[in-house]
Amino acid sequence: MEQKKLKKSTLMKSYLNWSFFHLTSLGFERMEAFGFLHSMLPIIKELYGDDKEEEIKALKRHSVFYNVEPILGSVVPGIVAALEENRANGAEIDDGMINGVKVGLMGPLSGIGDSFFQGLMCPIFLSIGISLAADGSIVGPLFYIFTMFPLIVAFSYIVYFRGYRLGIESVNMFLGKNAKRIQEAFSILGLIVTGAIGASFVALSVNITIVKDVTVQGFLDGVFPSVLPLLLLVVTWILMVKKHAKATHLIIIYIILAFIGAFTGII
């Protein structure tokens, strides 16, 4: 039997499908399942196009629940493309193995990817962009677009094709003993960046005088500078993460409190 080899154009279509459509049909039942399936369509068509039964099996195989951070997670469609190619060439790779790889990588990749991109890189580039746009300059948003977008595209492209080249061997890169350390390191860096941004951009102070020439704000600044912005960040985090409050509701509440504080002169 002639060995099947995926074309570079097919792999590129798969990568582009994942990059553009991974969140287009997001739902609580299957999350990114159909986005992942869409990325596999060019692979399935080329490998199983002449075998309707295998094609149907592949479509069902990639319609199960799936959810991962999509940038670093681009490595998974690459790995699965290699597994599907090997399976089409007679390798003993069943549905359980392919889905096991996908499920096994979801947690580690999401932890590392979210910590690095959402917790670290986005806040850094956004803080720089916000600083540049503070005076109304268009350079701010342009800076963010032309730094973050190329980073995301380049990184996701590299890891997709790296995953394809390494195949199943690349799983050890993300499930090995260093995965937890990498995730924790990026999480700590993300917290540091978030704290720095909070201290720089969250403006909250109180205008309350204790005695003559002694104010509450002055006392707080002497003991713990920027403690009120920190408390606001912590309270917001607790409400959103622990109490599942909606961001839009909190924004409305904060706007109302800001108006009340400005009107009374307390905040």
C-alpha positions as CSV (number, residue, x, y, z in Angstrom):
1,M,0.0,0.0,0.0
2,E,1.3,3.4,-0.9
3,Q,2.2,5.5,2.1
4,K,0.1,8.6,2.5
5,K,1.9,11.9,3.2
6,L,0.0,15.1,4.1
7,K,0.7,18.0,1.7
8,K,2.1,21.2,3.1
9,S,-1.0,23.1,1.7
10,T,-3.3,20.7,3.6
11,L,-1.5,21.3,6.8
12,M,-1.6,25.1,6.2
13,K,-5.4,24.9,5.7
14,S,-5.7,22.9,8.9
15,Y,-3.6,25.5,10.8
16,L,-5.6,28.4,9.3
17,N,-8.9,26.7,10.1
18,W,-7.8,26.4,13.8
19,S,-6.5,29.9,14.0
20,F,-9.6,31.6,12.6
21,F,-12.4,29.3,13.8
22,H,-11.4,27.6,17.1
23,L,-14.0,29.7,19.0
24,T,-16.6,30.2,16.4
25,S,-19.0,27.6,17.7
26,L,-18.1,27.7,21.4
27,G,-20.7,26.2,23.7
28,F,-20.8,24.7,27.2
29,E,-21.6,21.2,25.9
30,R,-18.6,20.7,23.6
31,M,-16.6,23.9,24.0
32,E,-14.1,24.1,21.1
33,A,-15.0,20.6,19.7
34,F,-16.3,21.8,16.3
35,G,-13.5,24.4,16.0
36,F,-11.1,21.5,16.3
37,L,-13.1,19.4,13.9
38,H,-13.0,22.2,11.4
39,S,-9.2,22.3,11.6
40,M,-9.2,18.5,11.0
41,L,-11.4,18.7,7.9
42,P,-8.6,19.2,5.3
43,I,-6.6,16.4,7.0
44,I,-9.6,14.0,7.0
45,K,-10.5,14.8,3.4
46,E,-7.0,14.0,2.2
47,L,-6.4,10.9,4.3
48,Y,-9.8,9.3,4.2
49,G,-11.5,10.9,1.2
50,D,-11.7,7.6,-0.6
51,D,-13.0,5.7,2.4
52,K,-16.4,6.9,3.5
53,E,-16.6,4.8,6.6
54,E,-13.2,6.0,7.9
55,E,-14.1,9.5,7.1
56,I,-17.3,9.3,9.2
57,K,-15.4,7.7,12.0
58,A,-12.9,10.6,11.9
59,L,-15.6,13.2,11.9
60,K,-17.2,11.6,15.0
61,R,-13.8,11.2,16.7
62,H,-13.2,14.9,16.6
63,S,-16.7,16.0,17.6
64,V,-16.3,15.2,21.3
65,F,-15.8,17.8,24.1
66,Y,-12.5,19.7,23.7
67,N,-11.2,22.9,25.2
68,V,-7.7,24.4,25.3
69,E,-5.9,27.7,25.2
70,P,-5.8,28.3,21.5
71,I,-2.4,29.9,20.9
72,L,-0.1,27.4,22.6
73,G,-2.9,24.8,22.0
74,S,-2.1,25.1,18.2
75,V,0.4,22.3,18.9
76,V,-2.5,19.8,19.4
77,P,-4.0,19.9,15.9
78,G,-0.4,19.5,14.6
79,I,0.1,16.4,16.8
80,V,-3.3,15.0,15.9
81,A,-2.6,15.5,12.2
82,A,0.5,13.4,12.5
83,L,-1.4,10.7,14.4
84,E,-4.1,10.7,11.8
85,E,-1.5,10.4,9.1
86,N,0.1,7.4,10.9
87,R,-3.2,5.8,11.4
88,A,-4.1,6.1,7.7
89,N,-0.8,4.4,7.0
90,G,-1.7,1.4,9.1
91,A,-0.3,2.3,12.5
92,E,-2.1,0.9,15.5
93,I,-3.6,4.2,16.7
94,D,-7.2,3.9,17.8
95,D,-9.8,6.6,18.7
96,G,-9.0,6.2,22.4
97,M,-5.3,7.1,21.9
98,I,-6.0,10.2,19.8
99,N,-8.7,11.5,22.2
100,G,-6.4,10.6,25.1
101,V,-3.7,12.8,23.7
102,K,-6.1,15.7,23.2
103,V,-7.6,15.4,26.7
104,G,-4.2,14.8,28.3
105,L,-2.8,18.0,26.8
106,M,-5.8,20.3,27.5
107,G,-4.9,21.0,31.2
108,P,-1.2,21.6,30.9
109,L,-1.4,23.6,27.7
110,S,-4.2,25.8,29.0
111,G,-2.4,26.5,32.3
112,I,0.9,27.4,30.6
113,G,-0.8,29.3,27.6
114,D,-3.2,31.3,29.8
115,S,-0.5,32.2,32.2
116,F,1.9,33.3,29.5
117,F,-0.3,35.0,26.9
118,Q,-3.3,36.2,29.0
119,G,-1.6,36.7,32.3
120,L,1.7,38.1,31.1
121,M,2.1,39.2,27.5
122,C,-1.4,40.8,27.1
123,P,-1.1,43.0,30.2
124,I,2.5,44.1,29.3
125,F,1.6,45.1,25.8
126,L,-1.7,46.6,26.8
127,S,-0.1,48.7,29.6
128,I,2.4,50.1,27.1
129,G,-0.4,50.7,24.6
130,I,-2.6,52.4,27.2
131,S,0.4,54.7,28.2
132,L,1.0,55.7,24.6
133,A,-2.8,56.3,24.1
134,A,-3.3,58.3,27.3
135,D,-3.1,61.6,25.4
136,G,-5.3,60.4,22.6
137,S,-2.5,59.2,20.3
138,I,-3.4,56.5,17.8
139,V,0.0,55.0,18.4
140,G,-1.3,53.2,21.5
141,P,-3.8,50.8,19.8
142,L,-1.5,50.4,16.8
143,F,1.4,49.4,19.1
144,Y,-0.7,46.7,20.6
145,I,-2.1,45.4,17.3
146,F,1.4,45.3,15.6
147,T,3.1,43.6,18.5
148,M,0.6,41.2,19.9
149,F,-0.9,40.0,16.6
150,P,2.5,39.0,15.0
151,L,3.5,37.3,18.2
152,I,0.4,35.2,18.3
153,V,0.5,34.3,14.6
154,A,4.2,33.4,14.7
155,F,4.0,31.4,17.9
156,S,0.9,29.4,16.9
157,Y,2.3,28.7,13.5
158,I,5.6,27.4,14.9
159,V,4.0,25.2,17.5
160,Y,1.5,23.7,15.1
161,F,4.1,22.5,12.6
162,R,6.5,21.6,15.4
163,G,3.7,19.4,16.8
164,Y,3.2,17.8,13.4
165,R,6.9,17.1,12.9
166,L,7.3,15.6,16.4
167,G,4.0,13.8,16.5
168,I,3.4,11.8,19.6
169,E,6.9,12.5,20.9
170,S,6.0,16.2,21.5
171,V,3.4,15.1,24.1
172,N,6.3,14.6,26.6
173,M,7.3,18.3,26.1
174,F,4.0,19.3,27.8
175,L,3.3,16.4,30.1
176,G,6.8,16.0,31.5
177,K,8.1,16.9,34.9
178,N,8.7,20.5,34.0
179,A,5.2,21.3,32.9
180,K,4.0,22.3,36.4
181,R,7.1,24.4,37.0
182,I,6.6,26.3,33.8
183,Q,2.9,26.9,34.6
184,E,3.8,28.2,38.1
185,A,6.5,30.5,36.8
186,F,4.3,32.2,34.3
187,S,1.5,32.5,36.9
188,I,3.8,34.3,39.3
189,L,5.1,36.6,36.5
190,G,1.5,37.3,35.5
191,L,0.5,38.2,39.1
192,I,3.5,40.6,39.3
193,V,2.5,42.3,36.1
194,T,-1.1,42.6,37.2
195,G,-0.1,44.1,40.5
196,A,2.2,46.7,38.8
197,I,-0.6,47.6,36.3
198,G,-3.1,47.9,39.1
199,A,-0.8,50.3,41.1
200,S,-0.1,52.4,37.9
201,F,-3.6,52.6,36.3
202,V,-6.2,52.1,39.0
203,A,-6.8,55.5,40.6
204,L,-8.6,55.3,43.9
205,S,-8.1,57.6,46.9
206,V,-10.3,58.9,49.7
207,N,-10.7,62.5,50.8
208,I,-11.3,62.1,54.5
209,T,-9.6,64.2,57.2
210,I,-9.0,62.6,60.6
211,V,-7.7,65.6,62.4
212,K,-6.2,68.9,61.1
213,D,-3.7,68.2,58.4
214,V,-4.0,64.4,58.9
215,T,-5.9,62.6,56.2
216,V,-6.8,58.9,55.8
217,Q,-5.2,58.9,52.4
218,G,-2.0,60.3,53.8
219,F,-1.9,57.7,56.6
220,L,-2.5,54.9,54.1
221,D,0.2,56.1,51.7
222,G,2.6,56.2,54.6
223,V,1.8,52.7,55.7
224,F,1.0,50.9,52.4
225,P,1.1,53.0,49.2
226,S,-1.6,52.1,46.6
227,V,-3.3,49.8,49.1
228,L,-6.8,51.0,48.0
229,P,-6.2,50.1,44.3
230,L,-4.9,46.8,45.5
231,L,-8.0,46.1,47.6
232,L,-10.2,47.1,44.6
233,L,-8.4,44.6,42.4
234,V,-8.7,41.8,45.1
235,V,-12.4,42.5,45.6
236,T,-13.0,42.5,41.9
237,W,-11.1,39.2,41.5
238,I,-13.1,37.6,44.3
239,L,-16.4,38.8,42.9
240,M,-15.6,37.6,39.4
241,V,-13.8,34.3,40.1
242,K,-15.4,33.2,43.4
243,K,-18.8,34.7,43.1
244,H,-19.1,34.5,39.3
245,A,-20.2,38.1,39.0
246,K,-20.4,39.5,35.5
247,A,-17.8,42.1,34.4
248,T,-20.5,44.4,32.9
249,H,-22.4,44.4,36.2
250,L,-19.2,45.3,38.1
251,I,-18.5,48.1,35.7
252,I,-21.9,49.6,36.2
253,I,-21.6,49.4,40.0
254,Y,-18.1,51.0,39.9
255,I,-19.4,53.8,37.7
256,I,-22.3,54.5,40.1
257,L,-19.9,54.5,43.1
258,A,-17.5,56.8,41.2
259,F,-20.3,59.3,40.6
260,I,-21.4,59.1,44.3
261,G,-17.9,59.5,45.5
262,A,-17.2,62.5,43.2
263,F,-20.5,64.1,44.1
264,T,-19.9,63.8,47.8
265,G,-16.2,64.5,47.6
266,I,-15.3,61.4,49.6
267,I,-13.6,59.5,46.7
